[in-house]
């Protein structure tokens, strides 16, 4: 099972749960969620999408080979 670390809750979550959360935030940009991806305080769906895009760009710019991701 693929896992992703979420610093906002300081734990590893499954990729499926992570993507379901992103889809929920994307579908509800004005809703307030309990915490964001990178923070523990309440965030709107719009802020969560901004955090997701920032993390995505960071992973792209790190240029980590696919075989070494998640280690």
mmJSON file of the N, C-alpha and C atoms, coordinates in Angstrom:
{"data_MODEL":{"atom_site":{
"group_PDB":["ATOM","ATOM","ATOM","ATOM","ATOM","ATOM","ATOM","ATOM","ATOM","ATOM","ATOM","ATOM","ATOM","ATOM","ATOM","ATOM","ATOM","ATOM","ATOM","ATOM","ATOM","ATOM","ATOM","ATOM","ATOM","ATOM","ATOM","ATOM","ATOM","ATOM","ATOM","ATOM","ATOM","ATOM","ATOM","ATOM","ATOM","ATOM","ATOM","ATOM","ATOM","ATOM","ATOM","ATOM","ATOM","ATOM","ATOM","ATOM","ATOM","ATOM","ATOM","ATOM","ATOM","ATOM","ATOM","ATOM","ATOM","ATOM","ATOM","ATOM","ATOM","ATOM","ATOM","ATOM","ATOM","ATOM","ATOM","ATOM","ATOM","ATOM","ATOM","ATOM","ATOM","ATOM","ATOM","ATOM","ATOM","ATOM","ATOM","ATOM","ATOM","ATOM","ATOM","ATOM","ATOM","ATOM","ATOM","ATOM","ATOM","ATOM","ATOM","ATOM","ATOM","ATOM","ATOM","ATOM","ATOM","ATOM","ATOM","ATOM","ATOM","ATOM","ATOM","ATOM","ATOM","ATOM","ATOM","ATOM","ATOM","ATOM","ATOM","ATOM","ATOM","ATOM","ATOM","ATOM","ATOM","ATOM","ATOM","ATOM","ATOM","ATOM","ATOM","ATOM","ATOM","ATOM","ATOM","ATOM","ATOM","ATOM","ATOM","ATOM","ATOM","ATOM","ATOM","ATOM","ATOM","ATOM","ATOM","ATOM","ATOM","ATOM","ATOM","ATOM","ATOM","ATOM","ATOM","ATOM","ATOM","ATOM","ATOM","ATOM","ATOM","ATOM","ATOM","ATOM","ATOM","ATOM","ATOM","ATOM","ATOM","ATOM","ATOM","ATOM","ATOM","ATOM","ATOM","ATOM","ATOM","ATOM","ATOM","ATOM","ATOM","ATOM","ATOM","ATOM","ATOM","ATOM","ATOM","ATOM","ATOM","ATOM","ATOM","ATOM","ATOM","ATOM","ATOM","ATOM","ATOM","ATOM","ATOM","ATOM","ATOM","ATOM","ATOM","ATOM","ATOM","ATOM","ATOM","ATOM","ATOM","ATOM","ATOM","ATOM","ATOM","ATOM","ATOM","ATOM","ATOM","ATOM","ATOM","ATOM","ATOM"],
"id":[1,2,3,4,5,6,7,8,9,10,11,12,13,14,15,16,17,18,19,20,21,22,23,24,25,26,27,28,29,30,31,32,33,34,35,36,37,38,39,40,41,42,43,44,45,46,47,48,49,50,51,52,53,54,55,56,57,58,59,60,61,62,63,64,65,66,67,68,69,70,71,72,73,74,75,76,77,78,79,80,81,82,83,84,85,86,87,88,89,90,91,92,93,94,95,96,97,98,99,100,101,102,103,104,105,106,107,108,109,110,111,112,113,114,115,116,117,118,119,120,121,122,123,124,125,126,127,128,129,130,131,132,133,134,135,136,137,138,139,140,141,142,143,144,145,146,147,148,149,150,151,152,153,154,155,156,157,158,159,160,161,162,163,164,165,166,167,168,169,170,171,172,173,174,175,176,177,178,179,180,181,182,183,184,185,186,187,188,189,190,191,192,193,194,195,196,197,198,199,200,201,202,203,204,205,206,207,208,209,210,211,212,213],
"type_symbol":["N","C","C","N","C","C","N","C","C","N","C","C","N","C","C","N","C","C","N","C","C","N","C","C","N","C","C","N","C","C","N","C","C","N","C","C","N","C","C","N","C","C","N","C","C","N","C","C","N","C","C","N","C","C","N","C","C","N","C","C","N","C","C","N","C","C","N","C","C","N","C","C","N","C","C","N","C","C","N","C","C","N","C","C","N","C","C","N","C","C","N","C","C","N","C","C","N","C","C","N","C","C","N","C","C","N","C","C","N","C","C","N","C","C","N","C","C","N","C","C","N","C","C","N","C","C","N","C","C","N","C","C","N","C","C","N","C","C","N","C","C","N","C","C","N","C","C","N","C","C","N","C","C","N","C","C","N","C","C","N","C","C","N","C","C","N","C","C","N","C","C","N","C","C","N","C","C","N","C","C","N","C","C","N","C","C","N","C","C","N","C","C","N","C","C","N","C","C","N","C","C","N","C","C","N","C","C","N","C","C","N","C","C"],
"label_atom_id":["N","CA","C","N","CA","C","N","CA","C","N","CA","C","N","CA","C","N","CA","C","N","CA","C","N","CA","C","N","CA","C","N","CA","C","N","CA","C","N","CA","C","N","CA","C","N","CA","C","N","CA","C","N","CA","C","N","CA","C","N","CA","C","N","CA","C","N","CA","C","N","CA","C","N","CA","C","N","CA","C","N","CA","C","N","CA","C","N","CA","C","N","CA","C","N","CA","C","N","CA","C","N","CA","C","N","CA","C","N","CA","C","N","CA","C","N","CA","C","N","CA","C","N","CA","C","N","CA","C","N","CA","C","N","CA","C","N","CA","C","N","CA","C","N","CA","C","N","CA","C","N","CA","C","N","CA","C","N","CA","C","N","CA","C","N","CA","C","N","CA","C","N","CA","C","N","CA","C","N","CA","C","N","CA","C","N","CA","C","N","CA","C","N","CA","C","N","CA","C","N","CA","C","N","CA","C","N","CA","C","N","CA","C","N","CA","C","N","CA","C","N","CA","C","N","CA","C","N","CA","C","N","CA","C","N","CA","C","N","CA","C","N","CA","C","N","CA","C"],
"label_alt_id":[null,null,null,null,null,null,null,null,null,null,null,null,null,null,null,null,null,null,null,null,null,null,null,null,null,null,null,null,null,null,null,null,null,null,null,null,null,null,null,null,null,null,null,null,null,null,null,null,null,null,null,null,null,null,null,null,null,null,null,null,null,null,null,null,null,null,null,null,null,null,null,null,null,null,null,null,null,null,null,null,null,null,null,null,null,null,null,null,null,null,null,null,null,null,null,null,null,null,null,null,null,null,null,null,null,null,null,null,null,null,null,null,null,null,null,null,null,null,null,null,null,null,null,null,null,null,null,null,null,null,null,null,null,null,null,null,null,null,null,null,null,null,null,null,null,null,null,null,null,null,null,null,null,null,null,null,null,null,null,null,null,null,null,null,null,null,null,null,null,null,null,null,null,null,null,null,null,null,null,null,null,null,null,null,null,null,null,null,null,null,null,null,null,null,null,null,null,null,null,null,null,null,null,null,null,null,null,null,null,null,null,null,null],
"label_comp_id":["UNK","UNK","UNK","UNK","UNK","UNK","UNK","UNK","UNK","UNK","UNK","UNK","UNK","UNK","UNK","UNK","UNK","UNK","UNK","UNK","UNK","UNK","UNK","UNK","UNK","UNK","UNK","UNK","UNK","UNK","UNK","UNK","UNK","UNK","UNK","UNK","UNK","UNK","UNK","UNK","UNK","UNK","UNK","UNK","UNK","UNK","UNK","UNK","UNK","UNK","UNK","UNK","UNK","UNK","UNK","UNK","UNK","UNK","UNK","UNK","UNK","UNK","UNK","UNK","UNK","UNK","UNK","UNK","UNK","UNK","UNK","UNK","UNK","UNK","UNK","UNK","UNK","UNK","UNK","UNK","UNK","UNK","UNK","UNK","UNK","UNK","UNK","UNK","UNK","UNK","UNK","UNK","UNK","UNK","UNK","UNK","UNK","UNK","UNK","UNK","UNK","UNK","UNK","UNK","UNK","UNK","UNK","UNK","UNK","UNK","UNK","UNK","UNK","UNK","UNK","UNK","UNK","UNK","UNK","UNK","UNK","UNK","UNK","UNK","UNK","UNK","UNK","UNK","UNK","UNK","UNK","UNK","UNK","UNK","UNK","UNK","UNK","UNK","UNK","UNK","UNK","UNK","UNK","UNK","UNK","UNK","UNK","UNK","UNK","UNK","UNK","UNK","UNK","UNK","UNK","UNK","UNK","UNK","UNK","UNK","UNK","UNK","UNK","UNK","UNK","UNK","UNK","UNK","UNK","UNK","UNK","UNK","UNK","UNK","UNK","UNK","UNK","UNK","UNK","UNK","UNK","UNK","UNK","UNK","UNK","UNK","UNK","UNK","UNK","UNK","UNK","UNK","UNK","UNK","UNK","UNK","UNK","UNK","UNK","UNK","UNK","UNK","UNK","UNK","UNK","UNK","UNK","UNK","UNK","UNK","UNK","UNK","UNK"],
"label_asym_id":["A","A","A","A","A","A","A","A","A","A","A","A","A","A","A","A","A","A","A","A","A","A","A","A","A","A","A","A","A","A","A","A","A","A","A","A","A","A","A","A","A","A","A","A","A","A","A","A","A","A","A","A","A","A","A","A","A","A","A","A","A","A","A","A","A","A","A","A","A","A","A","A","A","A","A","A","A","A","A","A","A","A","A","A","A","A","A","A","A","A","A","A","A","A","A","A","A","A","A","A","A","A","A","A","A","A","A","A","A","A","A","A","A","A","A","A","A","A","A","A","A","A","A","A","A","A","A","A","A","A","A","A","A","A","A","A","A","A","A","A","A","A","A","A","A","A","A","A","A","A","A","A","A","A","A","A","A","A","A","A","A","A","A","A","A","A","A","A","A","A","A","A","A","A","A","A","A","A","A","A","A","A","A","A","A","A","A","A","A","A","A","A","A","A","A","A","A","A","A","A","A","A","A","A","A","A","A","A","A","A","A","A","A"],
"label_entity_id":["1","1","1","1","1","1","1","1","1","1","1","1","1","1","1","1","1","1","1","1","1","1","1","1","1","1","1","1","1","1","1","1","1","1","1","1","1","1","1","1","1","1","1","1","1","1","1","1","1","1","1","1","1","1","1","1","1","1","1","1","1","1","1","1","1","1","1","1","1","1","1","1","1","1","1","1","1","1","1","1","1","1","1","1","1","1","1","1","1","1","1","1","1","1","1","1","1","1","1","1","1","1","1","1","1","1","1","1","1","1","1","1","1","1","1","1","1","1","1","1","1","1","1","1","1","1","1","1","1","1","1","1","1","1","1","1","1","1","1","1","1","1","1","1","1","1","1","1","1","1","1","1","1","1","1","1","1","1","1","1","1","1","1","1","1","1","1","1","1","1","1","1","1","1","1","1","1","1","1","1","1","1","1","1","1","1","1","1","1","1","1","1","1","1","1","1","1","1","1","1","1","1","1","1","1","1","1","1","1","1","1","1","1"],
"label_seq_id":[1,1,1,2,2,2,3,3,3,4,4,4,5,5,5,6,6,6,7,7,7,8,8,8,9,9,9,10,10,10,11,11,11,12,12,12,13,13,13,14,14,14,15,15,15,16,16,16,17,17,17,18,18,18,19,19,19,20,20,20,21,21,21,22,22,22,23,23,23,24,24,24,25,25,25,26,26,26,27,27,27,28,28,28,29,29,29,30,30,30,31,31,31,32,32,32,33,33,33,34,34,34,35,35,35,36,36,36,37,37,37,38,38,38,39,39,39,40,40,40,41,41,41,42,42,42,43,43,43,44,44,44,45,45,45,46,46,46,47,47,47,48,48,48,49,49,49,50,50,50,51,51,51,52,52,52,53,53,53,54,54,54,55,55,55,56,56,56,57,57,57,58,58,58,59,59,59,60,60,60,61,61,61,62,62,62,63,63,63,64,64,64,65,65,65,66,66,66,67,67,67,68,68,68,69,69,69,70,70,70,71,71,71],
"pdbx_PDB_ins_code":[null,null,null,null,null,null,null,null,null,null,null,null,null,null,null,null,null,null,null,null,null,null,null,null,null,null,null,null,null,null,null,null,null,null,null,null,null,null,null,null,null,null,null,null,null,null,null,null,null,null,null,null,null,null,null,null,null,null,null,null,null,null,null,null,null,null,null,null,null,null,null,null,null,null,null,null,null,null,null,null,null,null,null,null,null,null,null,null,null,null,null,null,null,null,null,null,null,null,null,null,null,null,null,null,null,null,null,null,null,null,null,null,null,null,null,null,null,null,null,null,null,null,null,null,null,null,null,null,null,null,null,null,null,null,null,null,null,null,null,null,null,null,null,null,null,null,null,null,null,null,null,null,null,null,null,null,null,null,null,null,null,null,null,null,null,null,null,null,null,null,null,null,null,null,null,null,null,null,null,null,null,null,null,null,null,null,null,null,null,null,null,null,null,null,null,null,null,null,null,null,null,null,null,null,null,null,null,null,null,null,null,null,null],
"Cartn_x":[0.839,0.0,0.894,0.591,1.36,0.886,1.839,1.538,2.163,1.532,2.021,2.037,3.108,3.214,2.526,1.643,0.951,1.469,2.284,2.841,1.789,0.637,-0.416,-0.959,-1.016,-1.508,-0.39,0.804,2.006,1.808,1.309,1.161,1.133,1.293,1.242,-0.203,-0.683,-2.026,-1.903,-2.883,-2.846,-3.058,-2.525,-2.666,-4.14,-4.935,-6.374,-7.054,-6.767,-7.358,-6.917,-5.654,-5.1,-5.814,-5.947,-6.592,-8.084,-8.74,-10.154,-10.324,-9.412,-9.442,-9.209,-8.285,-8.017,-9.252,-9.886,-11.092,-12.213,-12.348,-13.373,-13.094,-11.843,-11.465,-11.678,-11.374,-11.55,-13.03,-13.882,-15.31,-15.981,-15.358,-15.932,-14.928,-14.621,-13.554,-13.861,-15.139,-15.471,-15.767,-15.785,-16.031,-14.789,-15.006,-13.9,-13.674,-12.414,-12.035,-11.254,-11.18,-10.563,-9.099,-8.346,-6.941,-6.556,-5.423,-4.913,-3.895,-3.24,-2.213,-0.935,-0.598,0.674,0.487,-0.736,-0.987,-2.066,-2.109,-3.055,-4.322,-4.358,-5.522,-6.542,-7.771,-8.82,-8.456,-8.774,-8.483,-9.695,-9.831,-10.874,-10.372,-11.281,-10.898,-9.945,-10.139,-9.265,-7.835,-7.673,-6.338,-5.689,-6.476,-5.947,-5.458,-6.196,-5.75,-4.464,-4.325,-3.092,-1.914,-2.138,-1.096,-0.745,-1.76,-1.541,-0.687,-1.026,-0.249,1.183,1.372,2.724,3.542,2.942,3.63,3.934,3.0,3.194,4.372,4.414,5.524,6.849,6.809,8.028,8.559,7.673,8.115,8.65,8.034,8.524,9.915,10.091,11.359,12.484,12.15,13.188,13.828,13.129,13.623,14.108,13.319,13.65,13.241,14.148,13.78,12.588,11.759,10.522,10.776,11.884,12.177,12.545,12.907,13.338,12.26,11.109,10.061,9.445,9.15,8.531,9.497,10.784,11.768,12.334],
"Cartn_y":[-1.167,0.0,1.243,2.194,3.441,4.39,5.047,5.952,7.315,8.35,9.721,10.332,11.063,11.712,13.07,13.328,14.62,15.333,16.369,17.053,17.752,18.09,18.755,17.899,16.605,15.684,14.805,14.993,14.26,12.75,12.256,10.811,10.455,9.166,8.638,8.245,8.575,8.184,7.438,6.611,5.868,6.817,6.449,7.268,7.445,6.395,6.478,7.514,7.5,8.476,9.895,10.043,11.341,11.895,11.067,11.519,11.766,10.97,11.221,12.565,12.879,14.172,15.331,15.166,16.21,16.42,15.326,15.435,16.135,15.838,16.483,17.977,18.342,19.758,20.482,19.817,20.431,20.652,19.713,19.822,20.862,21.184,22.121,23.204,24.128,25.114,26.083,26.309,27.259,26.592,25.269,24.541,24.611,24.575,24.572,23.149,22.7,21.357,21.448,20.335,20.303,20.727,20.292,20.697,20.625,21.251,21.215,20.096,20.095,19.088,19.404,20.682,21.074,21.819,21.946,22.673,21.969,22.23,21.553,22.367,23.626,24.479,24.347,24.787,24.666,25.419,24.819,25.402,25.225,26.103,25.939,24.984,24.496,23.625,24.321,25.613,26.399,26.425,26.6,26.603,25.224,24.179,22.814,22.554,23.015,22.849,23.625,24.781,25.565,24.802,24.185,23.383,22.162,21.541,20.373,20.744,21.851,22.278,22.638,23.284,23.635,22.364,21.36,20.091,19.363,19.424,18.798,19.427,20.745,21.438,21.167,21.07,20.765,19.383,18.388,17.037,16.994,17.741,17.791,18.426,19.51,20.229,19.505,18.581,17.804,16.797,16.416,15.466,14.165,13.642,12.373,11.248,10.312,9.202,8.433,7.941,7.254,6.086,5.396,4.238,4.628,5.881,6.321,7.121,7.371,8.163,7.408,8.132,7.533,6.888,6.955,6.357,7.394],
"Cartn_z":[0.0,0.0,0.0,-0.865,-0.94,0.148,0.79,1.897,1.618,2.156,2.03,3.425,3.736,5.039,4.989,5.942,6.06,7.3,7.129,8.292,9.141,8.571,9.341,10.462,10.25,11.285,11.829,11.317,11.737,11.693,10.571,10.404,8.926,8.657,7.309,7.01,5.811,5.379,4.061,3.773,2.517,1.351,0.218,-0.979,-1.333,-1.158,-1.452,-0.559,0.735,1.654,1.303,0.974,0.6,-0.627,-1.658,-2.892,-2.698,-1.85,-1.55,-0.842,0.059,0.743,-0.203,-1.137,-2.129,-3.008,-3.438,-4.27,-3.507,-2.226,-1.409,-1.27,-1.05,-0.936,-2.261,-3.36,-4.684,-4.995,-4.584,-4.836,-3.935,-2.809,-1.829,-1.458,-2.37,-2.102,-0.964,-0.65,0.408,1.742,1.78,3.03,3.915,5.223,6.176,6.668,6.579,7.006,8.311,9.031,10.361,10.343,9.333,9.192,7.72,7.418,6.056,5.889,4.748,4.472,5.247,5.311,5.933,7.246,7.725,8.965,9.785,11.065,11.935,12.173,11.775,12.021,10.881,11.103,10.073,8.798,7.653,6.347,5.434,4.479,3.471,2.396,1.593,0.479,-0.47,-0.662,-1.543,-1.006,0.319,0.925,0.828,0.999,0.891,-0.527,-1.529,-2.914,-3.175,-2.567,-2.703,-2.076,-0.915,-0.262,-1.109,-1.709,-2.556,-3.764,-4.43,-5.602,-5.226,-4.079,-3.639,-3.386,-2.763,-2.531,-3.825,-4.762,-6.065,-6.802,-6.821,-7.485,-6.774,-5.456,-4.703,-5.065,-5.144,-5.51,-6.934,-7.845,-9.228,-9.266,-8.545,-8.576,-7.849,-6.945,-6.27,-7.21,-8.247,-9.244,-8.609,-7.69,-7.037,-7.981,-8.273,-9.146,-8.595,-9.466,-9.089,-8.149,-8.316,-7.479,-6.048,-5.807,-4.475,-3.745,-4.366,-3.736,-2.572,-1.52,-0.36,0.614,0.325,1.239,2.178],
"occupancy":[1.0,1.0,1.0,1.0,1.0,1.0,1.0,1.0,1.0,1.0,1.0,1.0,1.0,1.0,1.0,1.0,1.0,1.0,1.0,1.0,1.0,1.0,1.0,1.0,1.0,1.0,1.0,1.0,1.0,1.0,1.0,1.0,1.0,1.0,1.0,1.0,1.0,1.0,1.0,1.0,1.0,1.0,1.0,1.0,1.0,1.0,1.0,1.0,1.0,1.0,1.0,1.0,1.0,1.0,1.0,1.0,1.0,1.0,1.0,1.0,1.0,1.0,1.0,1.0,1.0,1.0,1.0,1.0,1.0,1.0,1.0,1.0,1.0,1.0,1.0,1.0,1.0,1.0,1.0,1.0,1.0,1.0,1.0,1.0,1.0,1.0,1.0,1.0,1.0,1.0,1.0,1.0,1.0,1.0,1.0,1.0,1.0,1.0,1.0,1.0,1.0,1.0,1.0,1.0,1.0,1.0,1.0,1.0,1.0,1.0,1.0,1.0,1.0,1.0,1.0,1.0,1.0,1.0,1.0,1.0,1.0,1.0,1.0,1.0,1.0,1.0,1.0,1.0,1.0,1.0,1.0,1.0,1.0,1.0,1.0,1.0,1.0,1.0,1.0,1.0,1.0,1.0,1.0,1.0,1.0,1.0,1.0,1.0,1.0,1.0,1.0,1.0,1.0,1.0,1.0,1.0,1.0,1.0,1.0,1.0,1.0,1.0,1.0,1.0,1.0,1.0,1.0,1.0,1.0,1.0,1.0,1.0,1.0,1.0,1.0,1.0,1.0,1.0,1.0,1.0,1.0,1.0,1.0,1.0,1.0,1.0,1.0,1.0,1.0,1.0,1.0,1.0,1.0,1.0,1.0,1.0,1.0,1.0,1.0,1.0,1.0,1.0,1.0,1.0,1.0,1.0,1.0,1.0,1.0,1.0,1.0,1.0,1.0],
"B_iso_or_equiv":[0.0,0.0,0.0,0.0,0.0,0.0,0.0,0.0,0.0,0.0,0.0,0.0,0.0,0.0,0.0,0.0,0.0,0.0,0.0,0.0,0.0,0.0,0.0,0.0,0.0,0.0,0.0,0.0,0.0,0.0,0.0,0.0,0.0,0.0,0.0,0.0,0.0,0.0,0.0,0.0,0.0,0.0,0.0,0.0,0.0,0.0,0.0,0.0,0.0,0.0,0.0,0.0,0.0,0.0,0.0,0.0,0.0,0.0,0.0,0.0,0.0,0.0,0.0,0.0,0.0,0.0,0.0,0.0,0.0,0.0,0.0,0.0,0.0,0.0,0.0,0.0,0.0,0.0,0.0,0.0,0.0,0.0,0.0,0.0,0.0,0.0,0.0,0.0,0.0,0.0,0.0,0.0,0.0,0.0,0.0,0.0,0.0,0.0,0.0,0.0,0.0,0.0,0.0,0.0,0.0,0.0,0.0,0.0,0.0,0.0,0.0,0.0,0.0,0.0,0.0,0.0,0.0,0.0,0.0,0.0,0.0,0.0,0.0,0.0,0.0,0.0,0.0,0.0,0.0,0.0,0.0,0.0,0.0,0.0,0.0,0.0,0.0,0.0,0.0,0.0,0.0,0.0,0.0,0.0,0.0,0.0,0.0,0.0,0.0,0.0,0.0,0.0,0.0,0.0,0.0,0.0,0.0,0.0,0.0,0.0,0.0,0.0,0.0,0.0,0.0,0.0,0.0,0.0,0.0,0.0,0.0,0.0,0.0,0.0,0.0,0.0,0.0,0.0,0.0,0.0,0.0,0.0,0.0,0.0,0.0,0.0,0.0,0.0,0.0,0.0,0.0,0.0,0.0,0.0,0.0,0.0,0.0,0.0,0.0,0.0,0.0,0.0,0.0,0.0,0.0,0.0,0.0,0.0,0.0,0.0,0.0,0.0,0.0],
"pdbx_formal_charge":[null,null,null,null,null,null,null,null,null,null,null,null,null,null,null,null,null,null,null,null,null,null,null,null,null,null,null,null,null,null,null,null,null,null,null,null,null,null,null,null,null,null,null,null,null,null,null,null,null,null,null,null,null,null,null,null,null,null,null,null,null,null,null,null,null,null,null,null,null,null,null,null,null,null,null,null,null,null,null,null,null,null,null,null,null,null,null,null,null,null,null,null,null,null,null,null,null,null,null,null,null,null,null,null,null,null,null,null,null,null,null,null,null,null,null,null,null,null,null,null,null,null,null,null,null,null,null,null,null,null,null,null,null,null,null,null,null,null,null,null,null,null,null,null,null,null,null,null,null,null,null,null,null,null,null,null,null,null,null,null,null,null,null,null,null,null,null,null,null,null,null,null,null,null,null,null,null,null,null,null,null,null,null,null,null,null,null,null,null,null,null,null,null,null,null,null,null,null,null,null,null,null,null,null,null,null,null,null,null,null,null,null,null],
"auth_seq_id":[1,1,1,2,2,2,3,3,3,4,4,4,5,5,5,6,6,6,7,7,7,8,8,8,9,9,9,10,10,10,11,11,11,12,12,12,13,13,13,14,14,14,15,15,15,16,16,16,17,17,17,18,18,18,19,19,19,20,20,20,21,21,21,22,22,22,23,23,23,24,24,24,25,25,25,26,26,26,27,27,27,28,28,28,29,29,29,30,30,30,31,31,31,32,32,32,33,33,33,34,34,34,35,35,35,36,36,36,37,37,37,38,38,38,39,39,39,40,40,40,41,41,41,42,42,42,43,43,43,44,44,44,45,45,45,46,46,46,47,47,47,48,48,48,49,49,49,50,50,50,51,51,51,52,52,52,53,53,53,54,54,54,55,55,55,56,56,56,57,57,57,58,58,58,59,59,59,60,60,60,61,61,61,62,62,62,63,63,63,64,64,64,65,65,65,66,66,66,67,67,67,68,68,68,69,69,69,70,70,70,71,71,71],
"auth_comp_id":["UNK","UNK","UNK","UNK","UNK","UNK","UNK","UNK","UNK","UNK","UNK","UNK","UNK","UNK","UNK","UNK","UNK","UNK","UNK","UNK","UNK","UNK","UNK","UNK","UNK","UNK","UNK","UNK","UNK","UNK","UNK","UNK","UNK","UNK","UNK","UNK","UNK","UNK","UNK","UNK","UNK","UNK","UNK","UNK","UNK","UNK","UNK","UNK","UNK","UNK","UNK","UNK","UNK","UNK","UNK","UNK","UNK","UNK","UNK","UNK","UNK","UNK","UNK","UNK","UNK","UNK","UNK","UNK","UNK","UNK","UNK","UNK","UNK","UNK","UNK","UNK","UNK","UNK","UNK","UNK","UNK","UNK","UNK","UNK","UNK","UNK","UNK","UNK","UNK","UNK","UNK","UNK","UNK","UNK","UNK","UNK","UNK","UNK","UNK","UNK","UNK","UNK","UNK","UNK","UNK","UNK","UNK","UNK","UNK","UNK","UNK","UNK","UNK","UNK","UNK","UNK","UNK","UNK","UNK","UNK","UNK","UNK","UNK","UNK","UNK","UNK","UNK","UNK","UNK","UNK","UNK","UNK","UNK","UNK","UNK","UNK","UNK","UNK","UNK","UNK","UNK","UNK","UNK","UNK","UNK","UNK","UNK","UNK","UNK","UNK","UNK","UNK","UNK","UNK","UNK","UNK","UNK","UNK","UNK","UNK","UNK","UNK","UNK","UNK","UNK","UNK","UNK","UNK","UNK","UNK","UNK","UNK","UNK","UNK","UNK","UNK","UNK","UNK","UNK","UNK","UNK","UNK","UNK","UNK","UNK","UNK","UNK","UNK","UNK","UNK","UNK","UNK","UNK","UNK","UNK","UNK","UNK","UNK","UNK","UNK","UNK","UNK","UNK","UNK","UNK","UNK","UNK","UNK","UNK","UNK","UNK","UNK","UNK"],
"auth_asym_id":["A","A","A","A","A","A","A","A","A","A","A","A","A","A","A","A","A","A","A","A","A","A","A","A","A","A","A","A","A","A","A","A","A","A","A","A","A","A","A","A","A","A","A","A","A","A","A","A","A","A","A","A","A","A","A","A","A","A","A","A","A","A","A","A","A","A","A","A","A","A","A","A","A","A","A","A","A","A","A","A","A","A","A","A","A","A","A","A","A","A","A","A","A","A","A","A","A","A","A","A","A","A","A","A","A","A","A","A","A","A","A","A","A","A","A","A","A","A","A","A","A","A","A","A","A","A","A","A","A","A","A","A","A","A","A","A","A","A","A","A","A","A","A","A","A","A","A","A","A","A","A","A","A","A","A","A","A","A","A","A","A","A","A","A","A","A","A","A","A","A","A","A","A","A","A","A","A","A","A","A","A","A","A","A","A","A","A","A","A","A","A","A","A","A","A","A","A","A","A","A","A","A","A","A","A","A","A","A","A","A","A","A","A"],
"auth_atom_id":["N","CA","C","N","CA","C","N","CA","C","N","CA","C","N","CA","C","N","CA","C","N","CA","C","N","CA","C","N","CA","C","N","CA","C","N","CA","C","N","CA","C","N","CA","C","N","CA","C","N","CA","C","N","CA","C","N","CA","C","N","CA","C","N","CA","C","N","CA","C","N","CA","C","N","CA","C","N","CA","C","N","CA","C","N","CA","C","N","CA","C","N","CA","C","N","CA","C","N","CA","C","N","CA","C","N","CA","C","N","CA","C","N","CA","C","N","CA","C","N","CA","C","N","CA","C","N","CA","C","N","CA","C","N","CA","C","N","CA","C","N","CA","C","N","CA","C","N","CA","C","N","CA","C","N","CA","C","N","CA","C","N","CA","C","N","CA","C","N","CA","C","N","CA","C","N","CA","C","N","CA","C","N","CA","C","N","CA","C","N","CA","C","N","CA","C","N","CA","C","N","CA","C","N","CA","C","N","CA","C","N","CA","C","N","CA","C","N","CA","C","N","CA","C","N","CA","C","N","CA","C","N","CA","C","N","CA","C","N","CA","C","N","CA","C","N","CA","C"],
"pdbx_PDB_model_num":[1,1,1,1,1,1,1,1,1,1,1,1,1,1,1,1,1,1,1,1,1,1,1,1,1,1,1,1,1,1,1,1,1,1,1,1,1,1,1,1,1,1,1,1,1,1,1,1,1,1,1,1,1,1,1,1,1,1,1,1,1,1,1,1,1,1,1,1,1,1,1,1,1,1,1,1,1,1,1,1,1,1,1,1,1,1,1,1,1,1,1,1,1,1,1,1,1,1,1,1,1,1,1,1,1,1,1,1,1,1,1,1,1,1,1,1,1,1,1,1,1,1,1,1,1,1,1,1,1,1,1,1,1,1,1,1,1,1,1,1,1,1,1,1,1,1,1,1,1,1,1,1,1,1,1,1,1,1,1,1,1,1,1,1,1,1,1,1,1,1,1,1,1,1,1,1,1,1,1,1,1,1,1,1,1,1,1,1,1,1,1,1,1,1,1,1,1,1,1,1,1,1,1,1,1,1,1,1,1,1,1,1,1]
}}}
